[in-house]
């Protein structure tokens, strides 16, 4: 069975552009204020953020959303829950990009990919009503576009769309680059605030495997002989191909790349977490053999 992504697992960053120094707070309750269907495959949920929530300066900021499966002692202690309760009562934890945060209203916006009843978080978001609550931990993050970079590359499937949209909004007006985004079809496109010098290419999965066309298009982009910063996030299979293209074939330095295969076809977040270290190690071995720094 194909399991669609329910969250960008940003702690699986393969070639981080930076590291977050923000300590994650104890999980706290966030209450749904309103929801909005952005497209047939994307639902926006606006929460009243927990007290003390503040952003960390990264455009790929993410939070852990904790979906309870029992009534837990407060404050929520995940380690205690795992020690004292059977596994079927453990909460489900999913990782999501922060699409926006308003420090005045204290509203936290998260966009959810929804594919029918598949997964945990997507169906929850599709059915969410004002007053519903989740536990939130975070934010963490690792990447923001460098305004001094000569050229920017963004590549992602639909699960990375919120983070790419947030990054594009922060680029200076003179920024140049290319964003390649794959979604199921034209109805899943969303408005993006990209500078005039940044080309946005939308790809539609259709009946082709996720990422296949995306890899083809990125491979055909002629990168300028300049300082290129890249953000490549999505399904691990196609991300590995673009990582090799950028690191080995194009010889881009790791410090200018944020690359994450943060979900994988056929795995939920727990399943992929168990295999991501091997995925990273395989990519690093390819780069080591190629002698790239």
SVG drawing of the C-alpha trace seen along z (x, -y; Angstrom):
<svg xmlns="http://www.w3.org/2000/svg" viewBox="-16 -44 54 47">
<polyline fill="none" stroke="black" stroke-width="0.4" points="0.0,0.0 1.3,-3.5 1.4,-5.7 1.3,-9.4 3.4,-11.9 1.7,-13.3 4.6,-15.5 7.9,-16.9 10.4,-15.2 12.9,-18.0 15.2,-16.2 16.1,-13.9 18.0,-16.7 20.8,-15.0 23.0,-18.0 22.0,-20.7 22.7,-24.3 22.6,-25.3 21.8,-23.8 19.2,-24.9 20.2,-25.9 16.7,-26.2 15.8,-23.9 12.4,-22.2 9.9,-23.0 7.6,-20.5 4.6,-19.7 1.7,-22.0 -1.9,-22.2 -2.8,-24.1 -6.5,-24.8 -8.0,-25.0 -9.2,-28.5 -10.3,-27.9 -9.6,-25.7 -9.6,-26.3 -9.5,-24.0 -6.7,-25.4 -7.0,-22.7 -8.4,-19.2 -5.1,-17.9 -4.2,-20.7 -6.0,-21.9 -4.9,-24.8 -5.4,-24.7 -4.9,-27.8 -4.2,-27.1 -4.1,-29.3 -0.5,-28.6 0.6,-27.4 1.8,-30.1 5.4,-31.0 5.5,-29.8 7.9,-31.9 9.5,-31.4 13.2,-30.7 14.1,-32.5 14.1,-29.6 11.8,-29.3 11.7,-25.5 10.6,-25.8 8.7,-22.7 6.7,-21.4 5.9,-18.0 2.2,-17.5 1.1,-14.9 -2.2,-13.1 -3.4,-11.5 -4.8,-8.0 -5.6,-8.0 -6.0,-10.5 -2.5,-11.4 -1.2,-13.0 -0.3,-16.7 2.2,-18.1 2.6,-15.7 5.7,-13.6 6.3,-11.3 9.0,-9.3 6.8,-8.6 4.0,-7.5 6.2,-5.1 7.4,-3.7 4.0,-3.3 1.5,-2.7 1.1,0.1 2.2,-0.8 -1.3,-0.9 -2.0,-3.9 1.1,-5.8 0.3,-9.1 1.0,-9.4 3.7,-12.0 3.9,-13.7 6.2,-16.5 4.9,-19.5 6.3,-22.7 5.1,-26.0 3.5,-27.9 3.1,-31.0 3.0,-32.5 1.4,-35.8 3.1,-37.1 0.2,-39.6 -2.7,-37.2 -0.5,-34.3 -1.9,-32.2 0.1,-29.2 -0.7,-28.1 0.0,-24.6 -0.8,-23.3 -1.7,-19.6 -1.4,-17.3 -4.7,-15.3 -5.2,-12.2 -8.6,-10.9 -8.5,-8.7 -4.8,-7.7 -2.6,-8.5 -3.2,-10.1 -2.7,-13.8 -4.3,-14.4 -7.7,-12.9 -7.6,-14.7 -7.0,-18.1 -9.8,-17.4 -12.2,-16.9 -10.9,-19.5 -13.3,-22.0 -12.7,-25.1 -12.1,-24.1 -10.3,-20.8 -6.9,-20.5 -3.5,-18.9 -0.3,-18.9 2.6,-20.8 6.3,-20.7 8.7,-23.1 9.6,-24.8 12.9,-23.6 14.5,-24.3 17.7,-24.5 17.3,-26.5 16.6,-30.0 17.5,-31.4 20.7,-33.4 19.8,-36.9 23.4,-37.2 23.3,-34.0 23.6,-34.6 21.0,-32.0 18.5,-29.8 17.2,-26.3 14.1,-24.9 12.8,-21.4 10.0,-19.6 6.9,-17.5 3.6,-18.6 4.7,-17.8 7.5,-20.5 5.2,-23.1 4.6,-24.9 8.3,-25.3 9.1,-26.4 6.3,-28.9 7.6,-30.3 11.1,-30.6 10.0,-32.3 8.3,-35.0 11.5,-36.0 13.7,-36.3 14.8,-39.9 13.2,-41.5 16.4,-41.1 16.7,-37.3 17.2,-34.9 16.6,-31.2 14.2,-28.4 11.5,-26.6 10.3,-23.2 7.3,-21.8 5.5,-18.6 1.8,-18.2 -0.9,-15.7 -2.5,-18.0 -3.2,-21.6 -6.0,-21.8 -3.3,-21.4 -1.3,-24.5 -1.2,-27.3 -0.4,-31.0 3.3,-31.7 4.9,-35.0 8.1,-34.5 10.3,-37.4 10.3,-38.2 13.7,-36.7 12.7,-33.3 11.0,-31.0 8.3,-28.7 7.7,-25.4 4.7,-23.3 4.8,-19.6 1.9,-17.2 2.4,-13.6 -0.4,-12.2 0.2,-8.5 4.0,-8.7 5.9,-7.8 6.4,-10.6 9.5,-12.6 10.3,-11.2 9.5,-14.3 10.9,-16.5 14.3,-14.8 14.2,-15.2 13.5,-18.9 16.1,-19.7 18.7,-17.7 17.9,-19.9 18.4,-23.2 21.7,-24.9 23.1,-26.2 25.0,-29.5 28.7,-29.6 27.9,-31.4 27.0,-31.0 24.1,-28.6 22.0,-27.8 19.6,-24.8 16.6,-23.5 15.6,-20.0 13.0,-18.2 10.5,-15.4 10.2,-11.7 13.5,-9.9 13.8,-8.1 13.9,-11.1 15.7,-13.3 18.6,-10.8 18.9,-11.3 18.9,-15.1 21.4,-15.0 23.8,-13.0 23.2,-15.3 24.0,-18.4 26.8,-17.0 28.6,-14.7 27.8,-15.9 27.5,-19.6 30.0,-19.7 28.0,-22.0 29.4,-22.4 27.4,-20.8 27.3,-24.0 25.0,-25.6 22.5,-22.7 19.5,-21.7 18.6,-18.3 16.1,-16.0 14.5,-12.8 12.0,-13.1 9.4,-10.6 9.4,-7.4 6.7,-5.7 5.3,-2.7 6.4,-4.0 4.8,-6.0 6.9,-8.4 7.9,-5.8 8.8,-3.3 10.9,-5.8 12.7,-7.0 14.1,-3.6 15.6,-3.6 16.8,-7.2 20.2,-6.7 21.0,-4.0 19.7,-6.3 22.0,-9.1 24.9,-6.8 24.5,-5.4 24.4,-9.0 27.5,-10.0 29.4,-7.0 28.6,-7.9 29.9,-11.4 33.0,-10.1 33.9,-7.8 33.5,-10.8 35.8,-12.8 33.4,-15.8 33.8,-18.1"/>
</svg>
